[in-house]
């Protein structure tokens, strides 16, 4: 029992003592394997108790704030169960499905906010996890509140220690009998705590005495960061050792270095997987757990790399002899044999955010091995007396204001045993502070905030931000709670708030809050109404859910297809817009499918090289914009496979997990404004990189620029860059491209079956309202012909062989001054339009990709092919033959081919040359 628990005095009028867990990772920094292992052991015992069938139906519920990480760890041991934890942080737009009270706590109200409202409605066991099981009142409150709404037959209580008295045990048995449910208990140890009758009065007196001796004021007051009451007979020793170094004095003096500067805060990009919840506030499933496990090694490597990177003015990073170097000179350290070469590293979580920092700390520890000693703990709202004595559980206390806008308002928060106190061997050479983006606020970076307080007690301080998960049904967070960023999912604050130049170089600096608009709201946050969320596979599209989020609405149940000839006549007569209906999906025959696969095999390396070139160019160009982490926004649907390939390259070559969304843009109607508003709420607009497959004459490039200008004028949302990144730019329409060759991109050969089984986008007034996304259909019935994954995987498999070549091509592209658009393609289109008597550039479709679309979706008139064009046009010739369309070879064509749509089409009409066209 003594190995699991220590004792401390609370600064809490309801309860005098605090049982300080040695294996929880809350108040006492501990080896992360020890912390996670305690939960795993409990979870495995619960699984043995339940059996696999019941374990798969179970829900694990951890208590905020202390047992959120423990609940996750228990769920890890169970393996089959979803984890949810209670929270004291409400999320706008997510109504609680339940709540309960914790009677002895300093903060009593718990909310339950599962993303799936039906999570607690199942009939499987409910596993309730807390660090200690003392009176049992919290569990009774929880079960009583939940059983009224979600009755079940089996509850399991899980705790590190069971400290109930016989009376409390009897009370629980009676409660279970009255409820008519089975209640089991699983713990690691049991025992009792004896308290005198006047414990509250005596505790208050001791707290007042020790805090007065430490100069921290009364028990309810605020002491300086790092303050600890000296143990009897050690007052001078504690003071001499610098245990009370207060933030704000001597420019943030560091203990042991009088007048020396505090650590510079540096932000680390974790590469947290897109869409992966930061924890169990809204539910964390076994699938989420698998994604996290897969991503942990890369994230740990990034943290290790940041720890090893030299500080400005320092010669080395981690590892270094006898610990990490600190700005201003090294702190006094113990003899070399007392600590590992890489020093002591603390991963510090933030209140309820316990599990993600724990797993990061564990992965970091495994990555660093014996070169560093990694410990893990988290901040807390529990007010506890700190006494710098080896026999007392809470040696030092850092106090700072809350920085996550909690429901119960501002208040003091604490980090215990982080400051070294009187013993320099306890000093952490580096601290990695891990917060979620909802807590990455100005208060975190303020002179009296957590970062400044911790910086005074370590030589190196890193900040890692995990994106706060917000269910898609949630409303945007309160603007007043997040004045410095457009959304809690945005990870690093925009460097535009740090540096007017928009460049983010050197150490991270605390961002200034942007100027408010006339209505008091910050930029990019003017529209408070709820917005729909992205669709993901497999519910919509055959792509993996992490590959792309579709900012579209699902119109699969609506009949939108019309015969090609009817659509063409309606469009050219002005009776309809092409985006108001869909063509009937082309079903390729065996010969065409063989041609597609041959083309894919022949061009996979060429495409991979272009993917690498454009991705490397984007990453280099965007390093100094926004947060420096691009958000890929593909123009559905031709741009979407390219966006996925760019995302895969960034992950393959750089370990970056870039967000990727698909949006609709319609010629003559503009880009989906609702999708832009969603993006602005969830990301810095300056991070958005619009992606398309190829350029033809540049119509969409111009459409996008005009649409973004109009969007900024009507909404006040600025920052979106109209530049499009494309795989191929034969028309010379953009600056950022993989190649300017006009060659066959096999994804252009097919329709939905190479694009995740998603249709072209639809914009029709009776289907798409002012607050709706544009629509599209998911052709589930074509799954047997789907080659979307085959296309992506075939190209991805060639990344390794073209990596060096792509890097050189990107470097050359970035160095050249001839990247400006030439608009050569547009000039050619105008010339062809006049020469062939069409007089409408919209009916001239240049390039292999656009010509393919003409043959698949429109009423083609003829195809112009550059004389001598080779195998890249084999599929064009096959399609043209199937539709009875002439292929005319011409000279001096800047494209491999150009498709001409029949001008002034009506059924039975004639073309410009007077020849009738027979509909295919």
ABEGO torsion letter per residue (X at the ends): XAAABBBBBBBBAABABBBBBAAAGAABBBBAAAAAAAAAAAAAAAAAAAEAAAAAABBBBBBOAAAAAAAAAAAAAAGABBBBBBBABBBBGBBBAEBBBBAABABABBBBBBABAAAAABABBBBBBBABBBAGAAAAAAAAAAAAABBBABBBBBBABBABBAAAAAAAAAAAAAAGBBBBBBBABBEBBBBBAAAAAAAAAAAAAAAAAAGAEBAABBBBBGBBBBBBGAAAAAAAAGAABBBGBGGGBBBGBBGBBBBBBBBBBAGBBBGBBAEAAAEBBAAAAAAAAAAAAAAAAAAAAAAABBBBGBABBOBBBGEBBBBGEBBBBBBAAABBAAEBBBBBBBEABAAAAAAAAAAAAAAAEAABBBBBBBBBABBBBBBBBAABABABBBBBBBAAGBAAEBBBBBBBGABAEABAAABBABBBBBBBAAABBAAAABAABAAAAAAAABABBBBBBBBBBBBAABBBBBAAABAABABAABBBBBAAAABAAGBBBEBBBBBBBBBBBAAGBBBGAABABBBBBBBBOAABEABBAAABBBBBBBAAABBABBBAAAAAAAAAAGABBAAABBBBBBBBBAAAAAAAAAAAAAAAAAAAAAAAAAAAAAAAAAAABEAGBBBBBBBOAAAAAAAAAAAAAAAAAAGBBBBBBBBBBBBGAEBBAAAAAAAAAABBAAABBBBBABBBAGAAAAAAAAAAAAAAAAAGBBGBBABBBBABBAAGABABBABABBBBBAAAABBAAAAGGBBBBBBBAAABBAABBBBBBBBAAAAAABAAAAAAAAAAAAAAAAAAAAAAAAAAAAABAAABBAGAAAAAAAAAAAAAGAGBAAABBBEAAAAAAAAAABBBABBBBBBGBBAAAAAAAAAAAAAGBBBBBBBGBABABBBBBBBGBBBGBBBAAGBBBBBX
